[in-house]
Amino acid sequence: MFIDRSAALPHAHVYSGGWDHFVGGGVAIFDCDGDAAPDLFVAGGAGPARLMRNTTGADGAIRFAPVEMDALTGVTGAYPLDLDGDGLRDLFVLRNGPNVALRGRGDCRFDVANDAWNIPPGTGWSTAFSATWEEGRDRPTLAIGNYVDATDPEGPFGTCDDSILLRPEGDTYGPPLSLDPSFCPLSMLFTDWTRHGDAMLRVSNDRHYYVSGGREQMWALSPLRELTTEDGWPATMIWGMGIASRDLTGDGLPEVMLTSMGDQLLMTNTGVGFDPVGYDVGTTAHRPHVGDDGRPSTGWHAEFGDVDNDGRPDLFIAKGNVDQMPGMAMLDPNTLLMQQDDGRFVEHAASAGIATTERSRGAGFADLNGDGRLDLVVVNRRAPMEIWQNVTEGTGHWVAVDLVQPGGNRDAVGAIIELRTAAGVQTIERTVGGGHVSGSLLPLHFGIGSATGAEVRVTWPDGAVGPWRSVQADRTARIARDR
C-alpha cells in the first residue's frame, strides 16, 4: 500500500516538451549533502531540471526543499556516480543538446566539469547512459546512447545517431569511440552478467525509429566489439525502452527485464545467454490492468525492489503512451508486479494505490524516510511527477548494504553483494545505468522476511572475495574495503 506524498515536493514538477521530448523524463536519486537521505535531480525537458533536497524529519513525513542551481533545460535524464573518486557524488546529465558532467562540491552544490575532464558535451539527443570501471583505471568508462539524428533531412525514421564510448586516459578522457552500429538506444547497462569478472554493455533499442536492420545489442569491451549470431547472441528486435537486472532464481546470475511497446520481456540468464520466460510467469504486462482500453501498453522505466521485504524482489514498470499513438493504450496504468513464493508475479498496482494513468517515463525506488520500506518516485510527461510513500503493513525485516573502497572507484561499482539467510542467498550487482534515463546511487536494499539478521559477502570489482560477515536486520551495513 502506498499513499500519495506529491504535495511534499516544492514544485509540481512536469517533464514537458514536444516531439523532441517524447522520450526521456528521468530522475537521479542520490545523497548530495551527506545526510544519508535520498535527494532528487529531475529532468524537465523543455522546462528546467530541478534539484530537490530531502528534508524529511524525525516524524517520517516525506518532505523536499528546492535547491537553487543554474537553469538547465533540454534535460532528458541523469545518473549519479563519483566520476573523479573524491567521495562526492557527481551527475552525468543527458540532454537533447550538449550533455553536462556536473562535479559535486558537497552540500548539493555542483559545477560544470566537461572541460576539466575532457568530456565532450556533444550536440545529439542523448537518451541512454551507463558506466563501469575497467581494470587498472581510476576513472569510469562511459557509454552514451544517442537517439534520432534530428538534423538529418531524411529522418526521423531510419536516422539513428551515433552512440559513443569514452575511455579514461589518466585523469581525463580520450577521444570518443563510436559504438557502430547504433540503433536509437533508450537504455544501456554495463553488467557482469556471466560472472566472469568482465562487464559487458547491453543496449536496448527503439525499433520504432531504426525500422529494420537493427536489433538489441551486447558489446564486449576487450576488445570493443558487438556480439553477433556467430557468438551465439540472438538478433532480437523489440521496441526497447528500459532495462532492469537482478538475480531472481537464486543462482547468482542476473535476469533481465526489457520494457517495450507491447510485451515486457523478462529473460532468464543461462550463463551463456538469455532465454525468455513463459507467459505464465506473469511479467508480460502487455495490456492495461484496469479500465476498458484493450490496446497494448507502452513500458518505460523498469526497476526491481522488494516492496514488502519478504525476500523476493518485486518489479515496477512505468507506463504511458508516447504521446497520441492511436495503436497503443492511452490510459495506461503503471505496473507493480509482486513476486510470489513460486517465482510467479502478480499485478498489485491498483490495490496498492499507484495505478496512475499519466504518461509516465522515469522512476525509482528509494527509502525516502528511513523506515526500511521502499518508496517510489515517478516522473510524468506533461503531468506532475509523483512521490509515493510505502505504508505497507506487516512488512518483513530488511538490510541495506553500502560499499566503499580505496581508489577511483570508491563506491565499488561492479561489486557483487550476496546476502544469506535461512531462506537462501540473494545477489545484487552494484551498477550505474539501465532503467529509462533514471538511476540511483544508494545503499543496496534487501528484504529478509522474518529473519532478524543475515550474512553478507562482497565480491569486489577486481574479483577479490571478502569473508561472510554478520549484519543486523533493519539497518544499513557499511562495508569498507581496507586495501
Secondary structure, DSSP 8 states (H G I E B T S, - for coil): -EEE-GGGSSS--BBB-SGGGSS---EEEE-SSSSSS-EEEE--BTS--EEEEE---TT----EEEE------SEEEEEEE-SSSSSS-EEEEEEBSS-EEEEEEETTEEEE-HHHHT----SSBEEEEEEE--TT-SS-EEEEEE-B-TT-TT-STT-B--EEEE-EETTEE---EEESS---EEEEEEE-TTSSS--EEEEEEBHHHH-SS---EEEEETTEEE--GGGT------B---EEEE--SSSS--EEEE--BS--EEEEE-SSSEEE--GGGS----S-SSSS--S--BEEEEEEE-TT-SSS-EEEEEE--SSS-TTS-SS---EEEEE-TTS-EEE-HHHHT----SEEEEEEEE-SSSSSS-EEEEEEETSB-EEEEE--TT--EEEEEEEE-SSS-TT-TT-EEEEEETTEEEEEE--EE-BTTBEEES-EEEEEET-SEEEEEEE-TTS-B---EEEESSEEEEEE---
